[in-house]
Each structure stands twice: as C-alpha cells, then as structure tokens.
Amino acid sequence: MTSLSFRLSWVLLLMPACGLFKNEPTLPDAEDIQEAREDAAQDWFVLEKAASLWTIQGEDVLPQLKDWCQQPHASLRLRAFVLDLEFRSLESGPDKSAFSRRLSKRWEETQQPEDAYLAARFSPHPDALELVNAALELSPDLVPAQVLQLGLQAQAGDPLHLNRLIALLEENPGNAEAWRLLSRLALFFNRPDLAFAAAEQEPWIQSEWNPAGYQAALALDAGQADLALSYLEKAEDGIQITLLRAQAFLDQGDALEAGRLLDELVREYPDSLTVHFNYGVLAQGPLKQPELARREFEAVLRLAGEGQTLPIQRRLQVELWLERL
C-alpha cells in the first residue's frame, strides 16, 4: 500500500516474534503509573513551561532555557529536552556534527555520567553505545541511560530486550522515555498491544504531544486502519491529523476519500509545503492524476523557493517526479 510521507518511520523494522515471550514481566498497573506521575509533577511542570515558551518564542528562548539548565534543581530530563530543542534549531549537517562533538568533549572534560548520557543521545550508534555504557559504569542506576542502552541494543533484534524494558517499567512506572521506547520496540517485535498500552500514557507534556494522533500513527504502523480512525475521532482537526486520517482511508483502499480530504486540506492551507507534497504523492500514485500531481509538486518547489524548508533529498525527488510526469 502506498504510504504518505507523514507515516511514522521507525529506526527498527517490524519482524514477527510469535512464541518468543515466555514468563514475560508485566506492565505496571494504572495506580502505580499515576502515583509515579504525581511524584514527578514538578519536573513535568517545568518541562511544560519550557515547551510552551519554545512554542511561543522559538529559538529566541534558548538562552533562557539554557540558564534554567544551570540551576541546581535542573533535572536531567530538562537538560535533555533543551538540548533537543537546540539540535532542532540547527540547519546544516556540519552544525549538527559540531554539536555532537561539543557534547562528547564536555563528557571527556567532566567525566560525569549524565554528560556521557547526553552525548550519547546525539551520537551515531557505535559511539552512542560506548558513551551510554560508560555512563552506566559510573552510575548503574541512571534510568535514562538504561533506557537508551536498551534502545540501542534492541537493534540487534533480541526480544529479551523488550522484556528487560518492561521490567524496567515495573520499577520505574513514571518514566516517559521508557514508555516511548516501548511503543517503538513493541511494534518491532510484533506486539501492537504493548505499543497501544504505551501510547495510552501520552501526553507527558500537553503542548508537545497530540495523544490521539500519536496513538493513530502507531495503529497505522501496526496495519490497523480502523483503530487509527477511532483514535482520530477524538483529535482536533489540523494538518497532521487530517494527513493521518487520509492515510487510514488509503490503507483501507479508499484513495478517493483520502484525495477528498487532501483536496480540502490544500484549500485550507494553500501555503503548506507539507500538504502540497503529500497531495502530489497521492495524486501521482493511487489517484493516477498526473496533472494534479504536477500542480502540487510545482507548488512544493515554489514554496521552497520562497523560503520554506525542503531537504535536498526531497527536492531532488520532486524534481525527478516532475520530469517523469
């Protein structure tokens, strides 16, 4: 089935795992999760405020957020979140490589496990695993590092890592990073039930997540379009929600309904490069309307020329499609 560009793309590929789980640990119950969330309420309050400031002010707020990270009470989660925002603001590959090297250098200077963990989050796989292992040698109980280590090790395809992650959640039921990793690994090991259980814990930060959209995207990745549409009934309309809804109809074989949704969306958001791109993909594929596809892809290049972001790989892809239409 043709997939639009917004579908979640996991680093790990899906694979069957029937019969691999025996005597597996169980997820924490709702009461334990709620109690753990309440215990971490202050931490999430600060992150919610940081996310809101970023939404309103954008990159201009980074100096203020970096100052927050220097305060004695600043959590490791806040430091990681602010680094994520800073990394997101970088435009070029060289800038991002320099950012990663800066964090690795800080770890070399401080030899603090938290700095090794933070550097690992922005390093390529072999280096990341080495860094997170170093963090855990110094601080074996550093839970965020344990989660990251499990995520890196799971790429080898051993289902025991999923069991280890669930066991970690039994001990740390309020750890958002572990829940989010579970949503990915569960699909990798063909366990959509666990992926949906993880998705049900969203949102951890209200301004960061649309839980219905996140749950719908997981359902689509698990091949359950009907379930995705049921989640989307609870979501507020917007570009990403409508794109997900169109993908669900496309997965059900209803390309015409997907096209109708995207036609309405492009009328509502005529300056959205994302919308034009997805409509073009749908038009040249399932809809088999080359003239419509040409119009949409030309709009993508026009908007890119006006300053909207279009990665070079996607630009080349669009130009190639136009040549073939």
GIFENJO-V944004 format. One record per residue. N is the residue number from 1. RES is the residue in one small letter. D_LAST is the distance of its C-alpha to the last C-alpha in whole Angstrom. Layout:
BEGIN
n:N res:RES d_last:D_LAST
n:N res:RES d_last:D_LAST
END
This chain:
BEGIN
n:1 res:m d_last:21
n:2 res:t d_last:18
n:3 res:s d_last:19
n:4 res:l d_last:18
n:5 res:s d_last:19
n:6 res:f d_last:23
n:7 res:r d_last:24
n:8 res:l d_last:27
n:9 res:s d_last:27
n:10 res:w d_last:30
n:11 res:v d_last:32
n:12 res:l d_last:33
n:13 res:l d_last:32
n:14 res:l d_last:33
n:15 res:m d_last:36
n:16 res:p d_last:38
n:17 res:a d_last:42
n:18 res:c d_last:44
n:19 res:g d_last:47
n:20 res:l d_last:47
n:21 res:f d_last:49
n:22 res:k d_last:53
n:23 res:n d_last:55
n:24 res:e d_last:52
n:25 res:p d_last:53
n:26 res:t d_last:53
n:27 res:l d_last:51
n:28 res:p d_last:53
n:29 res:d d_last:54
n:30 res:a d_last:53
n:31 res:e d_last:57
n:32 res:d d_last:57
n:33 res:i d_last:53
n:34 res:q d_last:54
n:35 res:e d_last:57
n:36 res:a d_last:55
n:37 res:r d_last:53
n:38 res:e d_last:56
n:39 res:d d_last:58
n:40 res:a d_last:55
n:41 res:a d_last:54
n:42 res:q d_last:55
n:43 res:d d_last:53
n:44 res:w d_last:50
n:45 res:f d_last:51
n:46 res:v d_last:51
n:47 res:l d_last:47
n:48 res:e d_last:46
n:49 res:k d_last:48
n:50 res:a d_last:46
n:51 res:a d_last:43
n:52 res:s d_last:43
n:53 res:l d_last:44
n:54 res:w d_last:41
n:55 res:t d_last:39
n:56 res:i d_last:41
n:57 res:q d_last:41
n:58 res:g d_last:39
n:59 res:e d_last:39
n:60 res:d d_last:42
n:61 res:v d_last:44
n:62 res:l d_last:44
n:63 res:p d_last:47
n:64 res:q d_last:49
n:65 res:l d_last:48
n:66 res:k d_last:49
n:67 res:d d_last:52
n:68 res:w d_last:52
n:69 res:c d_last:52
n:70 res:q d_last:55
n:71 res:q d_last:57
n:72 res:p d_last:59
n:73 res:h d_last:58
n:74 res:a d_last:54
n:75 res:s d_last:53
n:76 res:l d_last:51
n:77 res:r d_last:48
n:78 res:l d_last:48
n:79 res:r d_last:48
n:80 res:a d_last:45
n:81 res:f d_last:43
n:82 res:v d_last:44
n:83 res:l d_last:42
n:84 res:d d_last:39
n:85 res:l d_last:39
n:86 res:e d_last:40
n:87 res:f d_last:37
n:88 res:r d_last:34
n:89 res:s d_last:35
n:90 res:l d_last:34
n:91 res:e d_last:31
n:92 res:s d_last:31
n:93 res:g d_last:32
n:94 res:p d_last:35
n:95 res:d d_last:36
n:96 res:k d_last:36
n:97 res:s d_last:37
n:98 res:a d_last:40
n:99 res:f d_last:41
n:100 res:s d_last:41
n:101 res:r d_last:43
n:102 res:r d_last:46
n:103 res:l d_last:46
n:104 res:s d_last:47
n:105 res:k d_last:49
n:106 res:r d_last:51
n:107 res:w d_last:52
n:108 res:e d_last:53
n:109 res:e d_last:56
n:110 res:t d_last:56
n:111 res:q d_last:56
n:112 res:q d_last:56
n:113 res:p d_last:54
n:114 res:e d_last:52
n:115 res:d d_last:51
n:116 res:a d_last:50
n:117 res:y d_last:48
n:118 res:l d_last:46
n:119 res:a d_last:45
n:120 res:a d_last:44
n:121 res:r d_last:42
n:122 res:f d_last:40
n:123 res:s d_last:40
n:124 res:p d_last:38
n:125 res:h d_last:39
n:126 res:p d_last:42
n:127 res:d d_last:43
n:128 res:a d_last:43
n:129 res:l d_last:45
n:130 res:e d_last:48
n:131 res:l d_last:48
n:132 res:v d_last:48
n:133 res:n d_last:51
n:134 res:a d_last:53
n:135 res:a d_last:53
n:136 res:l d_last:54
n:137 res:e d_last:57
n:138 res:l d_last:58
n:139 res:s d_last:58
n:140 res:p d_last:57
n:141 res:d d_last:57
n:142 res:l d_last:54
n:143 res:v d_last:52
n:144 res:p d_last:49
n:145 res:a d_last:49
n:146 res:q d_last:50
n:147 res:v d_last:46
n:148 res:l d_last:44
n:149 res:q d_last:46
n:150 res:l d_last:45
n:151 res:g d_last:42
n:152 res:l d_last:41
n:153 res:q d_last:44
n:154 res:a d_last:42
n:155 res:q d_last:39
n:156 res:a d_last:41
n:157 res:g d_last:41
n:158 res:d d_last:44
n:159 res:p d_last:45
n:160 res:l d_last:48
n:161 res:h d_last:46
n:162 res:l d_last:45
n:163 res:n d_last:49
n:164 res:r d_last:50
n:165 res:l d_last:48
n:166 res:i d_last:49
n:167 res:a d_last:53
n:168 res:l d_last:52
n:169 res:l d_last:51
n:170 res:e d_last:54
n:171 res:e d_last:56
n:172 res:n d_last:54
n:173 res:p d_last:52
n:174 res:g d_last:51
n:175 res:n d_last:49
n:176 res:a d_last:46
n:177 res:e d_last:44
n:178 res:a d_last:45
n:179 res:w d_last:44
n:180 res:r d_last:41
n:181 res:l d_last:41
n:182 res:l d_last:42
n:183 res:s d_last:39
n:184 res:r d_last:37
n:185 res:l d_last:39
n:186 res:a d_last:40
n:187 res:l d_last:36
n:188 res:f d_last:36
n:189 res:f d_last:39
n:190 res:n d_last:38
n:191 res:r d_last:40
n:192 res:p d_last:39
n:193 res:d d_last:42
n:194 res:l d_last:43
n:195 res:a d_last:40
n:196 res:f d_last:40
n:197 res:a d_last:44
n:198 res:a d_last:43
n:199 res:a d_last:40
n:200 res:e d_last:43
n:201 res:q d_last:45
n:202 res:e d_last:42
n:203 res:p d_last:42
n:204 res:w d_last:44
n:205 res:i d_last:44
n:206 res:q d_last:43
n:207 res:s d_last:41
n:208 res:e d_last:39
n:209 res:w d_last:38
n:210 res:n d_last:36
n:211 res:p d_last:38
n:212 res:a d_last:36
n:213 res:g d_last:33
n:214 res:y d_last:34
n:215 res:q d_last:36
n:216 res:a d_last:33
n:217 res:a d_last:30
n:218 res:l d_last:33
n:219 res:a d_last:33
n:220 res:l d_last:29
n:221 res:d d_last:30
n:222 res:a d_last:32
n:223 res:g d_last:30
n:224 res:q d_last:32
n:225 res:a d_last:30
n:226 res:d d_last:33
n:227 res:l d_last:35
n:228 res:a d_last:33
n:229 res:l d_last:32
n:230 res:s d_last:36
n:231 res:y d_last:36
n:232 res:l d_last:34
n:233 res:e d_last:36
n:234 res:k d_last:38
n:235 res:a d_last:36
n:236 res:e d_last:35
n:237 res:d d_last:32
n:238 res:g d_last:30
n:239 res:i d_last:26
n:240 res:q d_last:27
n:241 res:i d_last:29
n:242 res:t d_last:26
n:243 res:l d_last:24
n:244 res:l d_last:26
n:245 res:r d_last:27
n:246 res:a d_last:23
n:247 res:q d_last:23
n:248 res:a d_last:26
n:249 res:f d_last:25
n:250 res:l d_last:22
n:251 res:d d_last:24
n:252 res:q d_last:26
n:253 res:g d_last:24
n:254 res:d d_last:23
n:255 res:a d_last:20
n:256 res:l d_last:20
n:257 res:e d_last:23
n:258 res:a d_last:21
n:259 res:g d_last:19
n:260 res:r d_last:22
n:261 res:l d_last:23
n:262 res:l d_last:20
n:263 res:d d_last:20
n:264 res:e d_last:24
n:265 res:l d_last:23
n:266 res:v d_last:21
n:267 res:r d_last:23
n:268 res:e d_last:26
n:269 res:y d_last:24
n:270 res:p d_last:22
n:271 res:d d_last:23
n:272 res:s d_last:22
n:273 res:l d_last:19
n:274 res:t d_last:20
n:275 res:v d_last:19
n:276 res:h d_last:16
n:277 res:f d_last:15
n:278 res:n d_last:16
n:279 res:y d_last:15
n:280 res:g d_last:11
n:281 res:v d_last:12
n:282 res:l d_last:14
n:283 res:a d_last:11
n:284 res:q d_last:8
n:285 res:g d_last:11
n:286 res:p d_last:14
n:287 res:l d_last:14
n:288 res:k d_last:11
n:289 res:q d_last:10
n:290 res:p d_last:6
n:291 res:e d_last:8
n:292 res:l d_last:10
n:293 res:a d_last:8
n:294 res:r d_last:7
n:295 res:r d_last:11
n:296 res:e d_last:12
n:297 res:f d_last:10
n:298 res:e d_last:12
n:299 res:a d_last:15
n:300 res:v d_last:15
n:301 res:l d_last:15
n:302 res:r d_last:17
n:303 res:l d_last:20
n:304 res:a d_last:20
n:305 res:g d_last:21
n:306 res:e d_last:24
n:307 res:g d_last:25
n:308 res:q d_last:24
n:309 res:t d_last:24
n:310 res:l d_last:20
n:311 res:p d_last:21
n:312 res:i d_last:20
n:313 res:q d_last:19
n:314 res:r d_last:16
n:315 res:r d_last:15
n:316 res:l d_last:14
n:317 res:q d_last:12
n:318 res:v d_last:11
n:319 res:e d_last:10
n:320 res:l d_last:9
n:321 res:w d_last:6
n:322 res:l d_last:5
n:323 res:e d_last:6
n:324 res:r d_last:4
n:325 res:l d_last:0
END
